[in-house]
Amino acid sequence: MPLMRVKEIRDMSSEERMKRLGEFRTELLRLRTMINAGGTIENPARIRELRKTIAQILTIENEQKQELRKAETKEKTKK
């Protein structure tokens, strides 16, 4: 089961997305540290889920920034 669905990510504000991104990155770092220290983790698939969710958040954030830039350039050309 995914950590977050794409629709949920799109419905969030930019600040919320960045906050969640930080939380996911921290958790991923913690899991990787545990593995590097020679320990085992309860759910190894969690790493893949975290990486995928981080990529989805970054992709959606970049898409929305590009849409804003595109709208601004259209507005400038109309004037």
Secondary structure as the mmCIF struct_conf table of DSSP 4:
data_model
#
loop_
_struct_conf.conf_type_id
_struct_conf.id
_struct_conf.beg_label_comp_id
_struct_conf.beg_label_asym_id
_struct_conf.beg_label_seq_id
_struct_conf.end_label_comp_id
_struct_conf.end_label_asym_id
_struct_conf.end_label_seq_id
BEND BEND1 LEU A 3 MET A 4
HELX_RH_AL_P HELX_RH_AL_P1 VAL A 6 ASP A 11
BEND BEND2 MET A 12 MET A 12
HELX_RH_AL_P HELX_RH_AL_P2 SER A 14 ASN A 36
TURN_TY1_P TURN_TY1_P1 ALA A 37 GLY A 38
BEND BEND3 GLU A 42 GLU A 42
TURN_TY1_P TURN_TY1_P2 PRO A 44 PRO A 44
HELX_RH_AL_P HELX_RH_AL_P3 ALA A 45 LYS A 78
#
